[in-house]
Amino acid sequence: MEQGAADSPADWPRRAAEAGFAADEEEYYDRLHAATTDVAREQVRERERADDQQLLHAIRAVDDTRRTANELAERVAEWGSSLLDDAGTGVEYAREVADREPSGPTERRLIALAEQVVALAEEADALETHVERVAPTVAPNLAALAGPTLAARLIALSGGLESLAKSTSGTVQVLGAEEALFAHLRGHAPSPKHGVIYTHEAIHGTHSDHRGSAARALAGKLTIAARIDHYSGERRPALDAELDERIERIQSREGSS
C-alpha cells in the first residue's frame, strides 16, 4: 500500500499469523468474515436509521393499522348485526359497540373486539399526525408540493428519498399504479395516466380530459422537488408558484374545450 502497487497480492493470512492476530489461515478468514459481516450489518442499520426510512416505516404503519381497523370493523358489524338490536358499519359503528355495557360473555367479547378497532383507528390517526409533522423535515419541497402524507407515500413506494430522487418523472407519475401498468404492458389495459398522485388536488380537481396533462406537470415538479431535497435540502418556494401556474393553465382549457 505504501508503494501504491504490487506485483502480487500480499500474503495477509501469513502476516496476520506472524503478528499474532490469528493462529492460522482458517482463523484469519473466520475473523475477516466476521468483520465484513459486522460492517455490512452496521451499514444496514445506518440506512434503516435514516430519516427517510423512518418516514417510510411510519406511512406504511398508517396504512397497515387503518386497513386492519377497517377489516376488523367489518367483522364487528357482521357479528353485531346478529347479536344486537341496532346495526351499522365502519369504525364509527365499532365505537358505538365499544361504548356498550355487555349483557353476557358473547357480547363482552364483541365489545372487546370493537375496542381494538377503535384503538387501531386512533393509532392510525396518531401515526398520520406524526407523518405530517416529520415529512416536511425530511423532504421540505416534496412535502410542500405534494402535502406531507402524499410525499411520504411517494418516498415509501420508491423505497427511499434517494431512489425517488433518481426516478424519472414518468416513473413518479405512475407510482402506486403498478398493477395497472403491468396489465397495460401485457396488452390487457390502457396505459395508466397516474398512480397515487391522483389524490392531489391538482389532478382530481382537474377535468378528466386534462388529468393526463395535470399528472405529467405535477410529476415533473415532484421529481425536481425530490432531487433538491435529496441533494441539497434547500427549500425552493418558487417550485410551488411554478406548479400552481402550470396547473392553472391546464385547468383554464376546460372552459374552451
Steps between C-alpha positions, in 0.01 A plus 500: 500500500789736577639445149159534339543184293616140530586218262287259705259526795655504846473179699271648764409167667869426563569854620200484734629177652851641541360810671293290738170623358395146409633156582482379141348570159163351594465728803607798288219440250252437782588836652493671161154358433377614842640851446346543154168367628504752787575784258217394269256478789600845626448645152152350493427640847620846393280484193203390709562780749496764225216748532340407167497134599327584827242699304457202267430269793258750654282543190491125445392462861220751434373289212537172689318618812221670304449197277492267800258729683265504201516123455425438867224762489330289232521200732350704786217613271419146387517362851310792647216469249438144620523580870382856559178681419668780307726463196763710333829497313852629526714628782228734629268206558785323681525807726131468582541132582810569710297740719237237584470314828521123438198290593679168470832332415444504123414868496803566721727348237334700223549820697864410566554453127331833430734665750796363305358650181471840668854475638640413156311784333629746758855372458470544123394862557791556739745347253368720220542808719859388560554464124360848438745642754808307384464506120578874462828451690602207280388636162395866535439571132325172429279539807411856400398401147339163568387541858674310781300177472529466122870590521551219751311255277716587200815450706367167628397378154848585369678337792659823623564863412819421307320250280217748441750773413658274238164410343369652179188713508324228302574249774382740770181560302391135522636404844231297672343391171734208440222244448333718237837562335581129484154431355570764235838346418327163454259665260196461726439863597571858395806676638427651844509881507593521867551302818482614859548864398133492393415598858660841437255784439688594183381175340165403648402869488563508126251390233555140391593613146803685637607280791777341296656842445453592865659171609804558278541856627467395863734202463761721336501749787492226764803337339690829510394554861623154602837561335546833676401345833742211459801683359481836679202514736453868413142623499395642162165681533516588130405140422162551667422803286619327182274201565200718582550700181533187286187337646303823458591505130391139460172552684429816298461278192183353648296806410618494138482122441 
